[in-house]
Amino acid sequence: MLKKIFSWLTIIIFSCTLIACNNDTIDSVQAFNSDSKPPIPNVKNIAEVAPPALIQQLNQNFTTSQPQVKILTPNNNEVLNTKDVSVTFDVKGLDIFKDEELQMGSHLHFFVDNKPYQAIYSIEKPIILSDLTPGTHTIRVFASRPWHESFKNEGAYAQTTFHVFTPTEDNHPSDTLPLLTYSRPQGVYGAQPIMLDFYLTNAPLHVVAKENPDDDIADWRIRVTINGESFLLDTWQPIYLTGFNKGQNWVKLEFIDENGDVIKNAFNSTVRAIEYDPKTKDTLAKLVTGKISLNKAQAITIRNYESAEEQTIIQEEVTEEENIEENIEESSPTVNLEEKEVIKEEEKENIESLPVLNTDKNQPLLEEESEVVKEENLNIETKKIEIQPELNIDNNQENLSPIESFNKENNQNTPT
């Protein structure tokens, strides 16, 4: 009987989710408010809308993902004699990484007691918790999609309680009572809508809780209060909200029973302060507003993903390099061997035709210049001498003109 109920419930939830994703706005919050037993104020500013289209498309990469998360150390209920604790994890079924450019990727949400979570993008090295206060501490962790939406399959969540020096009553949730883990919103946001998400442990199915009003199984709801406006949720699904103020906002989540009372367990009432700054232009803001292409955004869901744009650029670079190499080969001169032989023969003939210097010491190295050459040389020398400054000539020497002096020197040097 229970198996049939679970099957029908799964089908109903899945169908409702599909319908919600296809609408631009969703009235489920207001409709649920009117049917709720606990009186709540009217919601004026906060409104639920459909998840951003780009996130819905990226989420298709995780339709079959069933991550399994375990806390390896410390052991549950272990007593440690140190304030510094090493925490290690084991994850299967999900690639934990961060894309360097977009600074997002599949990761873990890691909680120490009821503090805001720490995003873990690598489990190769242990997480060191330093200077813990003496007493009991509880760590919680679950797998998360790149945009910080929790995986809600069985095994995606792990929890360990340990003690520093000695156990205390603080930070020690009951293993048998429903437990709420506040996840999102957290931090700074640059665009709306903003996702609200949480994790539930030991929460009974509504069908089972309502089946017998006289049993001890209490029905539950999540009371959400944002900047003083409250509404109720009875489904365990992330929702996207608008209506946040610029600057500081506060969000409170409470795990309540069918009478509107908070179920007494650690962490079942949590409040966080967040900031909405439209000037923030991080990857999450681009995903929400659609200001990043689906092709490029795939890099946050697949490790080492190369978008079609990057592949085109790489292909263009390779093509340019090939063209350059081809141009170099075409521009290189091709020398024919026969032409080489001809060139060598011509060089040989030129060398043979050159005059051979007479090395006989009794003969002049140069033949006597012709009259024409001499006259040209005289003219050249005459021009050079004319532009030289006047020389200081010894009085004992003959006063000769430049041409006469040159002829005299030439006659003296002429061999007989």
Wavefront OBJ file of the C-alpha trace (Angstrom):
o trace
v 0.000 0.000 0.000
v 2.770 2.415 0.959
v 4.652 1.674 -2.262
v 1.587 2.656 -4.307
v 1.195 5.867 -2.300
v 4.862 6.738 -2.827
v 4.576 6.082 -6.562
v 1.482 8.246 -6.980
v 3.023 10.990 -4.857
v 6.157 11.011 -6.985
v 4.098 11.287 -10.171
v 2.018 14.154 -8.761
v 5.068 16.107 -7.570
v 6.846 15.589 -10.891
v 3.796 16.725 -12.854
v 3.363 19.829 -10.721
v 7.021 20.687 -11.176
v 6.732 20.451 -14.958
v 3.635 22.637 -15.000
v 5.296 25.207 -12.765
v 8.383 25.389 -14.979
v 6.265 26.172 -18.031
v 4.561 29.202 -16.469
v 6.057 32.654 -16.142
v 4.527 33.160 -12.695
v 3.304 30.746 -10.074
v 0.462 31.324 -7.622
v 1.173 28.279 -5.446
v 2.417 30.347 -2.507
v -0.689 32.550 -2.325
v -3.012 29.598 -2.888
v -1.337 27.644 -0.166
v -1.544 30.601 2.187
v -5.328 30.720 1.881
v -5.659 27.042 2.786
v -3.154 27.027 5.625
v -4.313 26.594 9.196
v -1.857 28.960 10.906
v -2.792 32.592 10.255
v -0.113 34.425 8.303
v 0.145 37.985 6.996
v -0.488 38.748 3.356
v 2.513 38.723 1.034
v 2.785 42.101 -0.681
v 6.261 42.353 -2.195
v 7.618 38.813 -2.442
v 6.411 36.787 -5.424
v 7.289 33.350 -6.768
v 8.268 33.025 -10.417
v 9.406 30.234 -12.698
v 13.072 29.170 -12.583
v 15.266 31.020 -15.099
v 15.161 29.370 -18.528
v 18.933 28.950 -18.762
v 19.094 27.142 -15.418
v 16.299 24.828 -16.511
v 18.297 23.970 -19.629
v 21.518 23.373 -17.691
v 19.658 21.217 -15.186
v 19.063 18.657 -17.924
v 22.703 17.638 -17.525
v 21.869 16.317 -14.034
v 18.611 14.451 -14.680
v 20.281 11.079 -14.039
v 22.743 12.214 -11.367
v 22.465 10.435 -8.019
v 25.475 11.672 -6.033
v 26.509 9.738 -2.939
v 28.246 11.719 -0.207
v 29.993 10.396 2.889
v 31.910 11.972 5.756
v 35.004 9.818 6.319
v 36.450 11.701 9.291
v 35.719 12.431 12.043
v 33.635 9.433 13.082
v 30.140 9.867 14.428
v 30.100 10.444 18.225
v 33.894 10.493 18.310
v 35.520 12.354 21.218
v 38.564 14.350 20.105
v 41.287 15.733 22.355
v 42.057 18.672 20.112
v 40.361 21.870 18.978
v 41.632 21.387 15.411
v 39.651 18.795 13.460
v 40.395 17.347 10.017
v 37.314 16.598 7.897
v 37.470 14.358 4.824
v 34.777 13.379 2.354
v 34.011 10.754 -0.242
v 31.821 11.623 -3.225
v 30.621 9.289 -5.943
v 28.343 10.001 -8.882
v 29.239 13.689 -9.167
v 32.317 15.463 -10.497
v 33.386 18.099 -7.971
v 35.174 21.002 -9.695
v 35.194 24.741 -10.389
v 35.518 26.261 -13.842
v 38.396 28.745 -13.719
v 36.789 31.350 -15.952
v 33.197 31.259 -14.681
v 34.119 30.386 -11.062
v 31.267 27.910 -10.712
v 30.846 24.142 -10.825
v 29.333 21.168 -9.012
v 30.331 21.264 -5.364
v 29.434 20.470 -1.752
v 27.655 22.619 0.809
v 29.472 22.080 4.095
v 27.960 23.265 7.400
v 29.573 23.479 10.814
v 26.813 23.547 13.435
v 24.335 26.161 12.147
v 26.797 28.544 10.521
v 26.480 29.554 6.845
v 27.793 26.840 4.585
v 31.191 26.711 2.946
v 31.305 25.731 -0.750
v 33.742 22.851 -1.344
v 35.044 22.502 -4.908
v 37.784 19.937 -4.209
v 37.935 16.980 -1.824
v 41.544 16.029 -2.534
v 42.732 17.711 0.665
v 41.003 17.615 4.074
v 39.097 20.593 5.447
v 40.695 21.795 8.670
v 38.380 23.187 11.364
v 40.559 25.304 13.617
v 40.056 26.425 17.195
v 36.675 24.770 17.767
v 35.021 25.468 21.088
v 35.006 22.558 23.529
v 31.834 20.497 23.452
v 29.561 18.947 20.816
v 29.587 19.906 17.149
v 27.606 18.673 14.167
v 28.772 18.869 10.568
v 26.408 18.458 7.622
v 27.180 18.201 3.924
v 25.237 17.604 0.732
v 25.896 17.699 -3.015
v 24.963 20.854 -4.909
v 24.487 21.899 -8.499
v 26.651 24.781 -9.777
v 23.910 27.365 -9.032
v 23.722 26.091 -5.403
v 20.601 23.949 -5.702
v 20.856 20.856 -3.505
v 20.565 17.306 -4.795
v 17.714 15.674 -2.886
v 18.198 12.023 -3.753
v 18.870 9.434 -1.083
v 22.557 9.412 -0.179
v 23.275 12.990 -1.293
v 23.350 14.144 2.358
v 25.650 13.167 5.221
v 25.810 14.214 8.867
v 28.232 13.567 11.726
v 28.209 14.669 15.355
v 31.494 14.679 17.292
v 32.760 16.106 20.567
v 35.767 18.250 21.386
v 37.051 17.035 24.779
v 33.563 16.229 26.088
v 29.889 16.051 24.949
v 27.450 18.897 25.594
v 23.794 19.576 24.788
v 24.560 22.214 22.163
v 24.587 21.514 18.417
v 23.256 18.003 18.897
v 20.195 17.371 16.698
v 18.025 14.338 17.357
v 18.351 11.485 14.870
v 14.616 10.713 15.075
v 13.091 14.194 14.708
v 12.682 16.174 11.472
v 15.661 18.414 10.769
v 15.857 21.534 8.596
v 19.103 22.655 6.946
v 18.930 26.213 5.620
v 20.898 26.482 2.357
v 19.932 29.444 0.168
v 19.752 32.404 -0.139
v 23.204 33.272 1.167
v 25.722 35.999 0.381
v 25.452 38.714 -2.276
v 23.151 38.604 -5.318
v 23.341 40.684 -8.469
v 20.000 39.762 -10.036
v 16.510 38.531 -9.268
v 14.811 36.089 -8.997
v 16.715 34.645 -6.034
v 16.505 30.941 -5.281
v 15.299 29.690 -1.904
v 16.457 26.156 -1.108
v 16.764 23.920 1.955
v 17.399 20.318 2.931
v 15.036 18.141 4.974
v 15.907 15.099 7.052
v 13.421 12.726 8.717
v 10.488 14.634 7.244
v 7.427 12.345 6.894
v 5.403 12.297 3.715
v 2.298 14.460 3.872
v 0.112 11.553 2.745
v 1.375 9.394 5.609
v 1.068 12.201 8.162
v -2.546 12.917 7.176
v -3.607 9.282 6.885
v -4.344 8.888 10.590
v -5.015 12.076 12.573
v -4.661 10.162 15.858
v -1.118 8.842 15.311
v 2.103 10.456 16.435
v 3.171 11.407 12.905
v 2.797 15.157 12.658
v 2.382 16.924 9.356
v 4.890 19.648 8.583
v 5.384 22.847 6.647
v 8.218 25.303 6.078
v 7.450 28.829 7.186
v 9.408 31.410 5.192
v 9.719 35.003 6.365
v 11.453 37.575 4.160
v 11.791 41.125 5.412
v 8.749 40.537 7.649
v 6.513 38.931 4.989
v 5.666 35.273 5.664
v 4.290 32.394 3.621
v 4.235 28.606 3.880
v 5.646 25.797 1.760
v 4.545 22.176 1.921
v 6.776 20.830 -0.850
v 10.464 20.099 -0.757
v 11.499 21.962 -3.892
v 13.582 25.076 -4.560
v 11.587 28.176 -5.455
v 12.605 31.423 -7.161
v 11.471 34.703 -5.629
v 11.393 38.378 -6.565
v 10.667 41.473 -4.485
v 13.930 41.795 -2.552
v 15.116 45.250 -1.554
v 18.366 46.750 -2.750
v 20.942 46.362 -0.021
v 20.333 44.242 3.078
v 17.520 41.684 3.337
v 16.802 38.966 5.871
v 15.363 35.504 5.397
v 14.103 33.136 8.082
v 13.191 29.460 7.649
v 11.261 27.451 10.260
v 10.274 23.787 10.324
v 6.760 23.851 11.836
v 4.143 21.231 12.593
v 0.493 21.212 11.542
v -0.358 23.589 14.373
v 2.178 26.194 13.318
v 4.672 25.444 16.105
v 8.391 25.035 15.436
v 9.401 21.383 15.788
v 11.920 21.282 18.628
v 15.198 20.178 17.143
v 18.541 21.872 16.649
v 18.758 24.137 13.576
v 14.996 24.054 12.818
v 14.773 27.845 13.053
v 17.466 29.713 11.116
v 17.796 33.287 9.911
v 20.301 34.742 7.449
v 21.108 38.249 6.203
v 21.726 38.605 2.471
v 22.509 41.503 0.132
v 20.984 42.406 -3.200
v 23.332 44.558 -5.294
v 22.315 44.987 -8.978
v 25.855 46.140 -9.761
v 27.201 42.652 -9.078
v 27.820 40.949 -12.429
v 28.980 37.471 -11.451
v 28.184 34.262 -13.326
v 25.094 33.533 -11.236
v 23.615 36.928 -12.137
v 24.304 36.220 -15.815
v 22.601 32.824 -15.551
v 19.514 34.340 -13.962
v 19.234 37.156 -16.508
v 20.249 35.059 -19.508
v 23.269 37.250 -20.279
v 25.486 34.272 -21.004
v 25.090 31.753 -23.795
v 24.008 28.194 -23.051
v 27.033 26.967 -24.950
v 29.448 28.861 -22.719
v 27.516 28.119 -19.523
v 27.933 24.377 -20.128
v 31.439 24.766 -18.702
v 30.020 24.900 -15.157
v 28.303 21.524 -15.573
v 31.033 19.612 -17.466
v 34.682 19.636 -16.444
v 37.117 20.873 -19.144
v 34.220 21.651 -21.461
v 35.180 23.369 -24.719
v 32.396 25.467 -26.140
v 31.741 25.632 -29.864
v 32.961 29.240 -29.777
v 36.348 28.168 -28.362
v 36.611 25.318 -30.857
v 35.958 27.773 -33.721
v 38.705 30.095 -32.463
v 41.160 27.205 -32.156
v 40.272 25.974 -35.648
v 40.793 29.468 -37.073
v 44.215 29.697 -35.399
v 45.252 26.316 -36.811
v 44.033 27.325 -40.287
v 46.005 30.592 -40.129
v 49.172 28.702 -39.146
v 48.694 26.259 -42.023
v 48.165 29.148 -44.464
v 51.353 30.841 -43.245
v 53.342 27.637 -43.727
v 51.908 27.198 -47.230
v 52.771 30.794 -48.152
v 56.329 30.319 -46.907
v 56.716 27.160 -48.985
v 55.300 28.888 -52.091
v 57.542 31.942 -51.666
v 60.735 29.861 -51.295
v 62.686 29.840 -54.649
v 63.009 26.495 -56.401
v 66.445 26.029 -57.957
v 66.742 23.653 -60.888
v 69.828 21.431 -60.820
v 70.495 22.109 -64.503
v 70.389 25.854 -63.827
v 72.893 25.336 -61.013
v 75.277 23.656 -63.449
v 74.914 26.528 -65.948
v 75.585 29.071 -63.208
v 78.704 27.177 -62.162
v 79.984 27.042 -65.788
v 79.397 30.778 -66.213
v 81.221 31.506 -62.979
v 84.121 29.314 -64.171
v 84.353 31.156 -67.525
v 84.307 34.534 -65.786
v 87.080 33.447 -63.493
v 89.213 32.201 -66.437
v 88.702 35.471 -68.335
v 90.091 37.583 -65.538
v 93.654 38.932 -66.191
v 96.461 37.147 -64.409
v 98.695 39.380 -62.414
v 102.355 39.323 -63.389
v 104.274 38.449 -60.283
v 107.701 39.187 -61.846
v 109.374 41.651 -59.523
v 111.204 43.307 -62.414
v 107.986 44.160 -64.190
v 105.385 46.658 -62.951
v 102.193 45.198 -61.587
v 100.073 47.576 -63.632
v 100.392 48.472 -67.294
v 101.029 52.075 -68.213
v 97.835 54.009 -68.319
v 96.610 55.345 -71.625
v 96.693 59.026 -72.371
v 92.957 59.244 -71.957
v 93.029 57.635 -68.560
v 95.941 59.848 -67.488
v 94.093 62.938 -68.568
v 90.979 61.898 -66.733
v 93.003 61.190 -63.637
v 94.666 64.583 -63.987
v 91.311 66.262 -64.135
v 90.143 64.343 -61.119
v 93.254 65.144 -59.159
v 93.065 68.735 -60.253
v 89.547 69.037 -58.931
v 90.513 67.440 -55.637
v 93.508 69.728 -55.264
v 91.461 72.834 -56.024
v 89.170 72.230 -53.035
v 92.060 71.547 -50.654
v 93.358 74.433 -48.493
v 96.616 76.175 -49.421
v 99.707 74.286 -48.387
v 102.652 75.883 -46.638
v 105.487 75.271 -49.163
v 109.142 75.438 -48.198
v 110.934 78.423 -49.780
v 113.821 76.217 -50.832
v 111.598 74.178 -53.075
v 110.530 75.168 -56.561
v 107.307 77.037 -56.938
v 105.435 74.694 -59.225
v 101.838 74.652 -60.174
v 99.814 71.684 -59.039
v 99.780 70.155 -62.525
v 103.552 70.627 -62.986
v 104.185 69.106 -59.580
v 102.022 66.116 -60.417
v 103.792 65.612 -63.820
v 107.178 65.787 -62.154
v 106.261 63.214 -59.535
v 104.739 61.021 -62.195
v 107.894 61.141 -64.329
v 110.033 60.230 -61.324
v 107.910 57.232 -60.489
v 107.682 55.975 -64.062
v 110.044 52.980 -64.425
v 112.622 53.019 -67.168
l 1 2 3 4 5 6 7 8 9 10 11 12 13 14 15 16 17 18 19 20 21 22 23 24 25 26 27 28 29 30 31 32 33 34 35 36 37 38 39 40 41 42 43 44 45 46 47 48 49 50 51 52 53 54 55 56 57 58 59 60 61 62 63 64 65 66 67 68 69 70 71 72 73 74 75 76 77 78 79 80 81 82 83 84 85 86 87 88 89 90 91 92 93 94 95 96 97 98 99 100 101 102 103 104 105 106 107 108 109 110 111 112 113 114 115 116 117 118 119 120 121 122 123 124 125 126 127 128 129 130 131 132 133 134 135 136 137 138 139 140 141 142 143 144 145 146 147 148 149 150 151 152 153 154 155 156 157 158 159 160 161 162 163 164 165 166 167 168 169 170 171 172 173 174 175 176 177 178 179 180 181 182 183 184 185 186 187 188 189 190 191 192 193 194 195 196 197 198 199 200 201 202 203 204 205 206 207 208 209 210 211 212 213 214 215 216 217 218 219 220 221 222 223 224 225 226 227 228 229 230 231 232 233 234 235 236 237 238 239 240 241 242 243 244 245 246 247 248 249 250 251 252 253 254 255 256 257 258 259 260 261 262 263 264 265 266 267 268 269 270 271 272 273 274 275 276 277 278 279 280 281 282 283 284 285 286 287 288 289 290 291 292 293 294 295 296 297 298 299 300 301 302 303 304 305 306 307 308 309 310 311 312 313 314 315 316 317 318 319 320 321 322 323 324 325 326 327 328 329 330 331 332 333 334 335 336 337 338 339 340 341 342 343 344 345 346 347 348 349 350 351 352 353 354 355 356 357 358 359 360 361 362 363 364 365 366 367 368 369 370 371 372 373 374 375 376 377 378 379 380 381 382 383 384 385 386 387 388 389 390 391 392 393 394 395 396 397 398 399 400 401 402 403 404 405 406 407 408 409 410 411 412 413 414 415 416
